[in-house]
């Protein structure tokens, strides 16, 4: 996998580079070198980073779903008044 594709995946998920680096327990500069192509990634590292993007996105999706349900409930309550 190319670093460019990793960056595009991360950005499409709305995840900051610093957040992914923190989740991967690596320096932001290391992740930056992967994404820029200055340093190659092993398949293991690429799979690990994609898995972390997926996990971070899943956490955000769950949080969004919970907040959306709360907002819907508040709007329903406002309409009942």
Legacy VTK file of the C-alpha trace (Angstrom):
# vtk DataFile Version 3.0
C-alpha trace
ASCII
DATASET POLYDATA
POINTS 81 float
0.000 0.000 0.000
1.271 3.458 -0.807
1.634 6.226 1.706
-0.609 8.390 -0.438
-3.426 5.854 -0.162
-2.935 5.678 3.607
-3.187 9.465 3.821
-6.310 9.499 1.655
-7.931 6.812 3.826
-7.098 8.736 6.993
-8.401 12.002 5.599
-11.580 10.398 4.241
-12.225 9.058 7.742
-11.773 12.571 9.155
-8.876 11.512 11.362
-6.000 13.871 12.099
-2.495 12.617 11.484
-1.603 13.281 15.119
-4.555 11.168 16.318
-3.551 8.202 14.156
0.080 8.506 15.225
-0.982 8.556 18.877
-3.200 5.500 18.396
-0.300 3.705 16.691
2.069 4.738 19.490
4.474 6.300 17.006
5.908 9.725 16.431
3.875 11.948 14.147
7.016 12.443 12.072
7.218 8.678 11.463
3.646 8.550 10.205
4.363 11.603 8.057
7.292 9.820 6.390
5.030 6.859 5.582
2.319 9.067 4.122
4.741 11.139 2.062
6.507 8.059 0.726
9.851 9.105 2.188
9.857 5.861 4.174
8.261 2.620 3.023
5.815 0.649 5.157
5.785 -3.068 5.610
2.530 -4.838 4.854
2.214 -5.498 8.586
2.491 -1.772 9.403
0.067 -0.817 6.628
-2.483 -3.344 7.910
-1.988 -2.108 11.472
-2.551 1.525 10.487
-5.612 0.712 8.380
-6.993 -1.302 11.304
-6.473 1.670 13.600
-8.210 3.997 11.129
-11.118 1.557 11.075
-11.232 1.412 14.895
-11.071 5.206 15.259
-13.781 5.633 12.635
-15.947 3.035 14.360
-15.607 4.902 17.666
-16.654 8.139 15.959
-19.562 6.438 14.222
-20.837 5.042 17.522
-20.495 8.454 19.178
-22.291 10.106 16.255
-25.107 7.532 16.398
-25.582 8.111 20.127
-25.613 11.885 19.722
-28.003 11.638 16.765
-30.414 9.540 18.837
-30.217 12.123 21.628
-30.880 14.961 19.174
-33.842 13.100 17.670
-35.276 12.504 21.139
-34.917 16.190 22.003
-36.601 17.243 18.754
-39.457 14.794 19.417
-39.835 16.185 22.939
-39.842 19.754 21.598
-42.588 18.877 19.131
-44.703 17.341 21.891
-44.684 20.617 23.854
LINES 1 82
81 0 1 2 3 4 5 6 7 8 9 10 11 12 13 14 15 16 17 18 19 20 21 22 23 24 25 26 27 28 29 30 31 32 33 34 35 36 37 38 39 40 41 42 43 44 45 46 47 48 49 50 51 52 53 54 55 56 57 58 59 60 61 62 63 64 65 66 67 68 69 70 71 72 73 74 75 76 77 78 79 80
